[in-house]
Amino acid sequence: MAALQISSCASQISSEVLIARVMQIHASISKVSSLRPTKQVNSLFSNLVKLCILPSSIDITALPKEVQAMRESLINLCGHAEGLLELEFAMFLSKIHQPLNNLNLFPYYGNYVKLASIEYRILNESGVSQPRKMAFRMKFETGDITGVQEKLSEYDCIFLAALVGMSKVDKVKILGHIRKYMKEGGVLLVRSAKGARAFLYPVVEEQDVLGFEFSPSITLPMM
């Protein structure tokens, strides 16, 4: 799920209106037979993102149980839809001439580049030395991170993506596991959500990162 940062002059949306609209969109998304990119699916998620990047003072922790349950369902739907969108464009780009020169065909490519740039700056300002090599002999491995132990100690920096650990319990479990096995003096960058964006992504709070020394949170534009 990605979206450009909304203008700071946008009016704040009330919690009551926000919840009502989010629940309405969730109900519509839940009725869709497939979350693969279509005009209808794209429209629903675009409306959801536009709604969730509006300024809001909503307290996610104070939501009623039924709204919390809806939120958890919505986060899973968003994660599934995001994966299908990225998969479709990855397959499309792999079949065209010079795919690396056409990455900007992916609608959120610019946002991903911006996010990577911001995170690089944060790491640099936090004392992480600039890498001499990037994407060198890179490979992708998919698996349960809680089953990875000694290998975690090989990395100077670990990124915990927003959708790794979809529930609070899973997220805290993963954080504890990484803390146990990661390199001494290593850096863990954790992605979280704030305000209404918490309807799109899981939230990591200060008490969830026990055992870590951490820098104050930095609010970033919605990506």
C-alpha positions in Angstrom: 0.0 0.0 0.0 1.5 3.3 -1.0 0.5 6.9 -1.3 2.0 10.3 -1.6 2.2 12.5 1.5 -0.9 14.6 1.8 -0.7 18.3 2.0 -0.4 19.7 5.5 -3.3 22.0 4.9 -5.8 19.1 4.8 -8.5 19.3 7.4 -8.5 16.8 10.3 -11.0 14.0 10.1 -13.0 13.1 13.3 -12.5 9.6 14.7 -16.2 8.8 14.4 -16.3 9.7 10.7 -13.0 7.9 10.0 -14.1 4.7 11.7 -17.4 4.7 9.9 -15.8 5.2 6.5 -13.1 2.7 7.1 -15.6 0.1 8.1 -17.7 0.8 5.0 -14.6 0.3 2.8 -13.6 -2.9 4.7 -17.1 -4.3 4.1 -16.8 -3.6 0.4 -13.3 -5.1 0.1 -14.4 -8.2 2.0 -17.0 -8.9 -0.7 -14.5 -8.8 -3.5 -13.9 -12.3 -4.9 -10.2 -11.6 -5.6 -7.8 -9.0 -4.5 -5.8 -9.1 -7.7 -5.5 -5.6 -9.3 -8.7 -4.6 -11.1 -10.4 -1.2 -11.5 -12.7 -2.0 -8.6 -9.9 -3.3 -6.3 -7.6 -0.4 -7.1 -10.4 2.1 -6.5 -11.3 0.6 -3.1 -7.7 0.6 -1.8 -7.0 4.0 -3.2 -9.9 5.4 -1.4 -8.8 3.6 1.8 -5.3 5.0 1.6 -6.5 8.6 0.9 -8.7 8.3 3.9 -6.0 7.0 6.2 -3.5 9.6 5.4 -5.8 12.5 6.5 -4.7 14.1 9.7 -6.3 12.3 12.6 -6.0 12.2 16.4 -7.5 8.7 16.6 -6.2 6.5 19.4 -6.0 3.0 17.9 -5.5 1.4 21.4 -8.9 2.8 22.5 -10.9 1.3 19.7 -13.8 -1.1 20.7 -13.2 -4.8 20.2 -15.3 -5.1 17.1 -13.4 -2.2 15.5 -10.1 -3.8 16.5 -11.2 -7.0 14.9 -12.1 -5.2 11.7 -8.7 -3.4 11.7 -6.8 -6.7 12.0 -8.8 -8.1 9.1 -8.2 -5.0 7.1 -4.4 -5.1 7.7 -4.4 -8.7 6.4 -6.4 -7.7 3.3 -4.1 -4.8 2.6 -1.0 -7.0 2.9 -2.5 -9.6 0.6 -3.5 -7.0 -2.0 -0.2 -5.2 -1.8 1.6 -8.5 -2.5 -0.6 -9.3 -5.5 0.0 -5.8 -6.9 3.7 -6.1 -6.6 3.6 -9.6 -8.1 1.6 -8.5 -11.1 4.0 -5.7 -11.9 7.1 -7.9 -11.3 5.8 -10.4 -13.8 5.0 -7.7 -16.3 8.4 -6.0 -16.0 10.2 -9.3 -16.3 8.7 -9.8 -19.7 9.5 -6.4 -21.3 12.7 -5.2 -22.9 15.1 -3.6 -20.4 13.0 -4.0 -17.3 15.4 -2.1 -15.1 14.9 1.0 -17.3 11.2 0.7 -16.8 10.8 0.3 -13.1 8.9 3.6 -13.0 6.0 1.9 -14.7 5.2 0.5 -11.2 2.8 3.1 -9.8 4.6 3.4 -6.4 8.2 3.0 -7.6 9.0 6.7 -6.8 7.6 6.3 -3.3 9.7 3.2 -2.7 12.8 5.0 -3.8 11.9 7.9 -1.5 11.4 5.6 1.5 14.7 3.9 0.9 16.4 7.3 0.7 14.9 8.4 4.0 15.7 5.2 5.8 19.3 5.4 4.5 19.6 8.9 5.9 18.2 7.8 9.3 20.7 4.9 9.5 23.5 7.2 8.5 22.6 9.8 11.1 22.3 6.9 13.7 26.0 6.0 13.2 25.6 3.1 10.7 28.7 3.3 8.4 28.1 3.7 4.7 28.3 0.3 3.0 31.1 -0.1 0.5 29.1 -2.6 -1.6 25.4 -2.7 -2.1 23.3 -5.6 -3.5 26.5 -7.6 -3.8 25.7 -11.3 -4.4 22.3 -10.6 -3.1 19.7 -13.4 -2.9 16.2 -13.8 -1.5 15.2 -16.4 1.0 11.7 -16.9 2.2 10.9 -18.5 5.5 9.8 -18.2 9.1 12.1 -15.6 10.7 11.6 -17.2 14.2 13.4 -20.3 12.8 16.5 -18.3 11.9 19.1 -18.1 14.7 22.8 -17.9 14.2 22.5 -16.4 10.7 21.0 -13.3 12.2 24.3 -12.4 13.8 25.9 -12.1 10.4 24.2 -8.8 9.6 25.1 -5.2 10.7 21.6 -4.0 10.0 18.3 -5.8 9.9 15.0 -4.3 8.6 11.8 -5.5 10.1 9.2 -4.8 7.4 5.8 -3.5 8.5 3.9 -6.6 7.4 6.3 -9.1 9.1 4.3 -10.0 12.2 0.7 -9.1 11.3 -0.6 -9.2 14.9 0.8 -7.6 18.1 1.6 -11.0 19.6 3.5 -12.1 16.5 5.3 -8.8 16.2 6.5 -8.9 19.8 7.6 -12.5 19.4 9.6 -11.7 16.3 11.3 -8.6 18.0 12.3 -10.8 21.0 13.7 -13.5 18.7 15.7 -11.0 16.7 17.1 -9.4 19.9 18.2 -12.7 21.1 20.2 -13.7 18.0 21.2 -10.5 16.2 24.8 -9.2 16.2 26.0 -7.3 19.3 26.0 -3.7 18.4 23.9 -4.3 15.3 21.0 -2.1 14.2 17.4 -3.0 13.8 15.2 -0.7 11.7 11.5 -1.2 12.5 8.7 0.1 10.3 5.5 1.0 12.1 2.4 3.1 11.6 0.8 6.1 13.3 -2.6 7.6 13.6 -5.1 6.4 11.0 -2.3 4.7 9.1 -2.7 2.0 11.7 -5.7 0.7 9.8 -3.2 -0.2 7.0 -0.2 -1.5 8.9 0.6 -2.9 12.4 1.8 -0.6 15.1 5.0 -1.1 17.0 5.1 0.8 20.3 7.9 1.6 22.7 7.0 -1.2 25.1 7.3 -3.7 22.2 11.0 -3.1 21.8 12.2 -4.2 25.2 15.9 -4.9 25.4 16.8 -2.5 22.6 18.4 0.9 22.8 16.4 3.0 20.3 16.3 6.4 18.8 13.2 8.5 19.1 10.6 7.7 16.4 10.6 9.7 13.2 7.4 10.4 11.4 7.7 9.8 7.7 5.4 10.5 4.8 3.1 7.7 4.0 4.7 5.3 1.5 
